[in-house]
Amino acid sequence: MKNYKWIVVGMLWFVCFFNYADRQAIFSVFPLLQKEMGLSDVQLGFVGASFMYVYALAGPIAGIIGDRFNRKFLIISGLIFWSLITVLTAFSTKYSHLVMVRALEGFGEAFYFPASMALISDYHGPETKSRAMGIHQSSVYAGTIAGGAVSGYMGQHFGWRSSFVLFGSLGVVLGFILILALKEAPRGRSVPVEPDAHSMIDLRKPGLWSDILEILRNPMVRILIAVFVGANFVASIFLSWMPTFLYRKFSMSLSMAGLSGTAYQQIASIIGVIVGGILADRLVRRYLGGRMMAQALGLFGGVIFIFLTGWTLSVPVLIIAMAGFGFFKGIYDANIWASLYDVVKPERRATALGMMNSIGWLGAATAPPVIALASQRYGMSACLSANSMIYLFFGTLMVIGIFFFMNKAKSDLVSQ
């Protein structure tokens, strides 16, 4: 079927939707969990972090397996597994239960992105790769909105457990549908435009550790990973604490805080990710680091809006700030994996993605408890605003990387 490559993007869009709805749902019911189980902010922070730590630690394993096993099987089995764990979350009665099920959910979800991004990359060549991945990335924002809004509403009216049963059950149903609908693609079928061989990572050598060392030897990969750590750190703070921040500072209801804490930012991110995909596909035709240029724009553009989110006392300004941050975050997000793939050979894309995802989420996992501790001294508002400096620093780092490494790679390519 001629358009099947876009149908694949559509099917994976729904898988990723539940991936993020399931992980976001718990943050909108933090106040209910705190009241029922007597938890402190720091304990709530570790509930969020338990997912991220296991997600990160499982990332390299997920990437290696994604390069060696059927990706359709990994995607569907992972979906069904984490959906069942989501249902199991509803039966938690103690703090230890919450930590355990969140950790198990992190393990199940870790296998999705390495397998799905490699699959999409084999269906889409350089001319449509950023757009395909950008469209897929929009499901991250839609799922986050649904997880936050539905969980907040259902938690307020039906108890905090209800949304976990809903999302988990629907995920299992989707998994069985995809068994019949989703098809595996031949590996490496879509061959990218090859940049300079010296700037690429040769992952065909045998041995796991030699592969990892080869990846990390590339300076542009190290920069992309570092920037991903910073961007993920900021994102995890907003995802985990924004609904509670709005509930406390602006006296919103649980359902309104769950909706507002996700909707404005994520809807704007959907627009941003589409703009970022189109912009990057155009820039990369002229510049080898074109996708990374789009990412740098997203980081610099988000600085002022992150600052305003924590600083303002006005709800209209807050909405503008969250939407502005979301838009520029979307521009950065659209090219996370496409930029990495520009410097990684196709036969080991899942391995490289798994490793980058792991390191990025290990850094991000520190954010929820750190912000809880820091807010005890400085306040949540000041802590949110301070994250603008993280975006500024890593945006600058990205520009340095483009200037010193990607331009040289382009010159080497032209000279061959």
N, C-alpha and C positions, 0 to 999 in steps of 0.2 A: 504494500500500500504506500503510495507516494508520500502522504502526509503522516505516516505512522510515527515518524520521529517527533512530531509535535504532539501526537496522542500520548506518546510515552511521557513527555513533559507534563501533560495534563494529569495522567495517572499518578505520577510521582508527586505532583503538586498536592494531591489529596493525602498521600502518605505523610508528606512533610507537614501538612496542616495538622494532622493528629499528633505528629511528633512534638510540635510546639504547643498545641493546645493542652496536651497531657502534662507537659513539664511546667507550663505557666499557671495552671489551675490552682496550684497550692498557694501561690503568693497572694491571691485575692482573699483567701480565708485565713491569713495569718492572725488577724484579731480574734477570730473564733477559736482557732487552735490555741492561742495564748490564753484565752479565757477558760476553755475546757480543760486543758492540761497543765495550766499554770506555768507556761514557758516564758523565759526572758527573751529579750531581743537577740542576745547572742546565741541562745539555743535555736531560735528561729533562723538565724543566719546560718547555723550549721545544718539545719534541715535542707536549706537551699544548696549549701556547699557540698553535702554528701552526694547529691546527684552529680555535681560538676567534677568532683574528685574521681569518682568511679568512671564517669564518662571520659575523662581525660586519660586515665590510666589504661582504659580499654582501647583507646584510640589507635595506638600502634598495632595492636593485635588485630583490630578490625580492619586496618588498612592492609596488612599483610595477607589476611584471609581474603579480603576483597580482590586482591590481585591473583588469587589462586583458585577460588571457588566460584560457582555460579552466582552471579550478582542478583538475579531474580530471586533465587532461594534465600539469600541473605536479607534482601529487602523485605520479603513477605514474612519470613520466619521472625525477623526482628520486630516487625509491626505487630504481629500476633502476640509475641512474648511481652513487649512493653505494654500493650493494651490490657493483657491479663493482669499485669502488675498494677496498672492504673485502677482496675476494678478492685484489686486486693487492698489498695490504699484506703478504700472506704471502710475497711474492717479494722483499721488502726485504732488502738485505745490508749497507747502510751507513746512517749517521746521516742523510745528505742524502736518502736514499730515504724514510725514515720521515717527515721533515719535509714532503716533497713530497706523499706520499699522504695524510697527515693534513690538509694544506691543501686538497687536492682534495676530500676527504670533507667538509670544512667548507663548501666551495662548494656541493656537491650537497645537503647537508642544510639549507642556509639557505632553500631554496625551500619547504620543507615547512610550517612553522608559519604563515606568513602566508596561504598558500592554504587550509590545512586549518581554521584557526580561522575564517576568513571563510566557508568552506563550512558548518561546523557552525552558525555564527551565522545563516545563511540558512535552516537547517532547524529552528532552535530559537528561540522567542521569549523574552521576559523571564521567563516563568514557569518555564522549564526550562533556560535558558541556563547558569547556574552549575552545575547538576547535570550537564548534558551535557559541559561543559568540564572539570568535576571528574572525571567518569568517564574521559574521554579522558586527563586528566593522570595518572591512575593507571598508565597504560602507560609513562610516563616512569620510574616507580619499578620496575615489573616488568622493563622492559628493562634498567635499570641493574643490578638484581640478577642477571639472566641474563648480561649482559655480564661483570660482575665474577666471578661464581661459575663459570660455564662456562669462561671464559678462564683463570681460575686453575687449575681442575682439569685442563683439557686441556693447558695449558702445563706443568704438573707431570708429566703422564703421557705426553704425545704431542708436546711441543715447542710453543713459543709461536705458531707459524704456524697450527696446526690450527684454532683457534677462528675465525680470520678467514675461512678457506675455508668453514666451516660456516655462519656467520651470513650471509656474503655470498651464498652459493648459495641459502639459504632466502629471502632478501629478493628475489632475482630471480624466484623461483617465485611469491611473493606478488604481485609486480608484474603478472605476466601474468594471474593470477586476477582482479585488480581491474579489468583492462581490460574485462572482461565484467560485473562485479558493481557497480561504483561508478557513480553517476549524478550529473551536475552539477545544481545547484539554481539557479533563477532568482535573480539578484542582488537583494538587498533585499526578498526575499519575506517574511521575518520582520521586522516593524517593531517596534523597541523602544519602550518608554514614553519620550516625549521630555521631558528636563529643560529647564530654562531655556535659551532660545535664546542668551543671552549667555554661558552657560557651555559651550556646544557649539562644536565646531570646524567651520567651514564649509569643506569641502574641495572644493567644486564649482567654485571659481575655477580658470581655466586656469593652467598654469605650475607646474613642479615646485618651484622655490624659493619661490614664494608659498605653495604648500601647506605646505612644511616650516616656513616662518616662522609661518604660521597655527597650525600644531600647537604649536610651541614658545611661542607667545604665551599659551597657556592655562596658568596657574600650576599647576593640578592635574595636568596632563600632565607638567610639568617635575618635580613632586614624585614622581609615579609612576615616571618614568624614573630619577630619582636613587635611589629606594628599590630599584628593580630592579637597578641597578648594584651596590649594596651587598649585596643578597641573592645575586646571582649570583657576586660575588667570594667570599663565604663558601662557597657551594655548590661552586664549581670547586675550591677547596682540598680540601674533603672528598672530592670525586669523584676527584681526581687523586692525592692523597697518602695517603688513609686506608689502602688495602691495604698500601702500603709501610710506613707507620707501624706497623701491626699486625705485619707481618712482622719488623720490626726491634726494636720495643720489647717486644712480648709473645712473640716467638720462635714465631709461628704458621707453619705450613706455607704454601706458596704458595696452595694451593687453599683452605685455611681462611681465610687473610687476605683472599683475593678474595671469599669468601662473607660473612665477618663484616664486612668493610669496606663492604658494600653492603646486605646482607639486613636487618639490624635497623633501620637508618635508613629504608630504602625501604619495607619492609612497614608500618612505622608511618606513613610518609607516605601510603600508600594509604588507611589509615584516616583520616588527617588531611585528605586532599583531599576525601573524601566528606563528612566532618563540616563542612569549610569551605564546600563547595558548598551544603549544606542550610542551614547557619547564615546564609550570605550571602543566599540567596534569601528567607529570612525577614526578615532585617534590612532588606533593600532595600525591603520593602513599607512600612516605617515611616520609614526614613531614606534620603535621597538618596545618602549616602555609606556605605550599609550594607555593601557589598562591601569597601570600604576599611577599615571598622571590623574586619571579620573578618581582614583582612590584618595590621592593627596588632596584634591579639591573637596572631596566629601569630608575629610578630617578638618581641614581649615575652616570650611563653611560651618561646621557644627560647633565651633568654639564658643561664639557669643551666645548661642541658644542654650547650650549646656549651662553656662554661667547664669543666664536669666531664669532658668527653671528653678534653681535653688534660691535665687536672690529675691524674686518678685513676691509681693503680697497681693497682687491683682490676679484674679482668675482669668480675665481675657488675655493678659500678658503671658500668663502661665500656659494657656492653650497655644498661643503663637509660638512660645519657646519650645514646647514639646513637639509641635508640628515641624518647626524649623530644624530641630535636632534630628527628628525622624527622617526628614527629607534628605539631609546630607548624609546621614548614616546609611540610607538606602543606596546612595551613589557609591559609597565605599563598599558596602556589602555585595553589590552586584558583581564585583570583580575579584572577590577574595580568592576563589578557586581558579578562575580563568587566568589571573595574574600568576598564580603558582604554576599552572600548567604551561605558561609561556617559557618557563625555565626548567621544566621536568619532562623527561621523555615519556611518551604515552604508555609504555608497557609497565611502568611502576607508578602511575598516577595515584592509585588508591593508597599505596604505601606512603607516598609523600604527603598526601592529604591527611591520612590517619595520624602521622607523626606531627604535622602542623596543628591539627585539631587538638591533639593530646596536649602539646605544650601550651597552646593558647588557652585551653580550658583549665589547665593546672593553675595558670596565672589568674584566670577569672574566678576560680573557686575560692580564692582568698578574699574576694570582694565583699560578699554578704556579711560574714562575721567581722571583717575589718571596718566596714561602714557602721555596723552596730556598735562596735567599741569606740570608734572615733566620734560618733554622734553623741555619746554620753558626755564628752568633754566640749565639743565644738558645736553640736547641734546638727540635725540632719540637713538643714538648709545649706549651711556652710560647706558641708561635706559634698553635697551634690554639685554646688557651684565649683568647687575645687577640681572637679573632674575635667573642667574645660582646659586646664593646663596639661592634662594627659593627652588630649586630642592635639593640642598645639605642639607638644614635644614630638609625638609620633608622626604627625604630618610633616614636620621638618625632617625627621629621620627618613621618611619616604622620599622626599625631594633629594636629599643627599644621595640616597641609593640610586635613584634614577640618573642623577648627574654623573656620578663617578663610575657606575657599573653598567647600566643599560646602554648609555651612549657609546661606550667602548665596545660593547658587544655588537652594536649596530655597525660601527666602523669596521670591525673585524669581518663581519658578514659581507659588507660591500666589497672589501678588498679581496675576497676569495673568488 
